[in-house]
Amino acid sequence: MAERSTAAVDVADNSGDEPLTAKADAATTDGLAKAQNTAEESAPETVGERRSSESSITSPELHSGHKLARRYRLEECVTRLDGFSSWRAVDEKLRRAVGVHLLPADHPRARSVLAAARSAALLGDPRFVQVLDAVEENDLVYVVHEWLPDAVELTALLASGPLEAHDAYQLVSQVSQAMAAAHREGLAHLRLTPGAVLRTSSGQYRIRGLAVNAALRGIRADRPQRTDTEAIGALLYAALTQRWPYETDAYGLSGLPKGVGLIAPDQVRAGIHRGLSELAMRALVNDGATASRQDPPCTTPDELAAAVVEMPRIRPPEPTFAAPPEYQRTTYQQGTYGRPPAVPGATVITPVPPPPLQGRTGKALKWTVAALLIAALGLGSWQVADRLLERDNGGSDTTPTETTTGNDKAIKPAQPIAIVRAQDFDPFGQDRSEKPAGIKNSYDGDPKTFWNTDGYYSSDFGRLKPGVGIILDLGKAQQIGQADVSFLGGTTGVELRAASASASSQPTELDGFKKVAEGSGEKVSLKPGEPVEARYVLVWLTDLPQTDQGNYRGKVSEIKITS
């Protein structure tokens, strides 16, 4: 049985490269580089892969704080290997964390790394960690990619145990479909390990290092589709069993016992879903596994994705709820609730209610009460009629648009405020626009029309910006009582922000608007906690719903402002 490429030691990180034994800072990167080079040299090659035989090349001598393109500030070195290094960095222009791969421009793999990064960037599939920049500058080649601090590696997920059947089903479904889409565009991964698969807080799986990780290490494959399909099968096998399907230990997982061959997952661990076990073997058949008699092997990601679709859908487990505490019934004795407890030995006297009135006295009392009620109703009706007559004759100072109660001030009913004009607002300046053509649809009175944002890779705008919004010009400073905002597509997070009442022109920075209310939903009423007077109002979107295409986009169908 052939063996797949493995690293000697693996610890989770979020760099987009293979995990390291430990994260390195500037003072310890030399020792770390030696350890990593040793691990890579001792690891066997993946089936179908061959590693180029470049001589050892020294990584560029950079340090924390170094800045690339006057924008990307290096923070922490997470990999130093084979003449390249990988860093966690900060994009100071967009104020977000990013990952950066660095290698000398004269490195034998520099051209192939640039080509792979640019091809991956053109794919634009949100299921992959996106390449943001690929540049050759000052004798350096660097590739900038997304950094997902809230995502968890599959390596870390498996450290706590195998996945539930539904989670394993989602893993193989999402990863196979994503890789099928990549191969249709001529892109392969070739380093699809547990460290290359991330699960976000929303339960989506993201794949990092498409084409780039293999280019950095000089890995090629004669049959890339079979290589990636087998890798997906190995991921599914590991997810079901918490074992690596080869004899070598790798990625924090124990390998299979030597000499027994590749056995089905449901023979390794009891209780494994039979359909998923067979699916893993169908994907691993390229490496000597035996597929089921009824089903042929899967040799491409497309075939594997189709096989997943043909399976009965595996639903998530039913949620378990803790039993509520037993209700403690409290009984009260009639006539004793609210009274101090009786002194021991004292005689408790229970009051006896008086008997109902009988005979002529009772009837007289009933007639008296009825007469008093009729008189009270008549007096009230007369006072109401008298008040109405006084109002018609101009004898009252109360107007139809005001109500007065005791010493309270007059309260006017809410009145709609006309929106004179509106403009899309991007936090990075007026030269950036967010679908300005449809802005009028957000307040045209037709709930079927809408203004929408651009598509993003996550609900928080792909960490590109804190939000986007619409600036409303009310013509003059007016009292803002409430803003009603309707959305399409799902629950949307939104804030109501107002410029200063004295502002003579529309603010161009987010700091020019003060947050006065916030909420989320598909129909949100934003009411300031204290009186607000403003001419310029910002409806600011902070959290976007997911679309059917897998990306995230906000849709504002109607905005109404009232005093």
C-alpha positions, 0 to 999 in steps of 0.5 A, a space after each residue: 500500500 502506498 503512503 501519503 505525504 505527512 509531516 512529522 509533527 503538526 500543531 494548528 495554526 491559521 497561516 495557510 501553510 502546514 502547521 508547525 511544532 510551535 509559532 515562531 517569533 523573530 528570535 526563534 525562527 532559525 531553530 524552527 526552520 531547521 526543525 521544519 526542514 528536517 520534517 519535510 525531508 523525512 516525510 514520504 511523498 504523496 501518491 501521484 506527487 513528485 517534489 522538485 529537487 532544488 537545493 536548499 535556499 535561505 529565506 529572506 531575512 525579515 523581522 517583525 515590523 517590516 512593512 511591504 508596499 507601505 501597507 502590509 506590516 509583518 507581525 509573526 513568522 509562522 513558517 520558514 521552510 525551503 527558502 520561503 517564509 509565511 507570516 501573520 501580518 496586518 493590512 494597515 490600509 484596510 485595518 485587518 489581519 492577513 497572511 503573507 508568503 515571502 520568497 526571493 525573486 530569484 527562487 526557482 519556484 518564484 515564477 510558479 508561485 506567482 502564477 499559481 496565486 494569480 490563477 487562484 485569485 481569479 477563481 473568486 470562489 468563497 469556499 476557498 481562502 482568497 488570495 488578495 495580492 501577488 506581487 514581485 517587488 524589491 527582489 521579493 515575491 510575496 502573496 497576500 491571502 485572507 486570515 480567518 481568526 475565528 475559523 478552526 482547522 480540521 486538525 484541531 477539531 479532530 484532536 478532540 475526537 471524530 466528527 458526528 455523522 452530520 458534520 462529516 457529511 457536510 465536510 465531504 459534501 462542501 470540500 468535494 463540491 469546492 474542489 470540483 469547481 476548482 478543477 473545472 477551472 484547471 486548478 488543483 490543490 495537491 496539499 489537501 491535508 487537515 491543516 488546509 481545511 478550516 471550519 468557520 463559526 457558521 459551520 462552513 468549511 473553507 479551503 486554503 492554499 489552493 495551488 499556492 501551497 503546492 507551488 511553494 513546495 514544488 509539488 506536481 502531480 501526474 493525475 491531479 484530480 485523482 490526487 485531490 480525490 484521494 486526499 478528500 477520501 483521507 479527510 473523510 476517513 480521519 473525520 469518521 475514525 480519528 485515524 490517518 488511513 495510512 501506516 504513518 502517523 500524521 497531523 496529530 492522528 495515529 496511523 493504521 496498524 502496519 501490515 493490515 492494509 487499508 480497512 473500512 472506517 466502520 471496521 475501525 470504530 463502531 457506530 460509524 455511518 455505513 454510507 459515509 464509510 463506503 464513500 471514504 473507501 470509494 475515494 481511497 480506491 486509488 491507493 489500493 482500497 477496495 470499493 463496495 461491490 455495488 458502487 464504482 470508485 470515485 476518481 475525480 472530485 466531480 464523481 465524489 460530489 455526485 456520489 454525495 448527492 446520491 446519498 440519503 441526506 444525513 440530518 443533524 442530531 436532534 437538540 437535547 434540552 435539559 429537563 425543567 426543574 420540578 415545579 414547587 407548588 406553594 399552598 396558602 391556607 385561606 385567611 392566613 396569607 400575609 399574616 405572621 405565623 401563629 405562635 405555638 400553642 396559641 389558638 388560631 381563630 379563622 374569621 368566618 365571612 358574614 352570611 349574604 344579605 337576605 330579604 328586603 334589606 338585600 334587595 334594597 341594597 342591590 337597587 341602591 347600588 344600581 341607581 348609583 351606577 346609572 347616575 354615575 354613567 349619566 354624569 360622565 356622559 353629560 361631562 363628555 358632551 359638555 366638553 365636546 360642545 365647548 370645543 366646537 364653540 372655541 371654548 377649549 385651548 386643546 387642538 385636535 392634534 394635541 392631547 393633554 393629561 394632567 400636567 403632561 406636555 402636549 404630545 404630537 402624533 408621529 409625522 413622516 419626514 420626507 427624504 430629499 436625497 440619498 447616497 451610498 456610503 463606504 467607510 473608506 472614502 467617497 471614491 468608493 461606491 456600493 451599488 449607487 445606481 439602485 439607491 432610490 429603491 431604498 425609499 421609493 415606497 415600493 417594498 418589492 424594489 431594493 438597494 443591495 450591497 456588493 457580495 462578501 465572503 462572510 457576514 462581517 463584510 469579509 473583514 474588509 470594512 466595518 460596514 456600509 450604508 446609506 446617507 439620507 438627506 432630510 433637507 433640514 435639521 429635524 427631530 428624529 423619532 424613529 426609523 423603520 428599515 425593511 430588508 430582503 434576504 434574511 436577518 440583517 444587523 443595522 445601526 441608525 447614526 445621525 450627524 450633528 444638527 449643526 452640520 452644514 454639509 454631509 459628513 465624509 467619515 464614519 466618525 461624523 455620525 453618532 450611533 443613536 440606535 441599533 437592531 437586527 431582523 428583516 423589519 427593524 424599528 430604530 428608535 433613539 433613546 434620547 431626542 435627536 435632531 439632524 439633517 443627515 442620517 446614516 442607515 449603517 449595515 453591520 451584519 449581512 445575511 447569506 445568499 443562495 450562492 454562498 456569499 453574503 449581501 445586504 438588501 434594503 427594500 424600504 426606509 421610513 423616517 418619522 418625527 
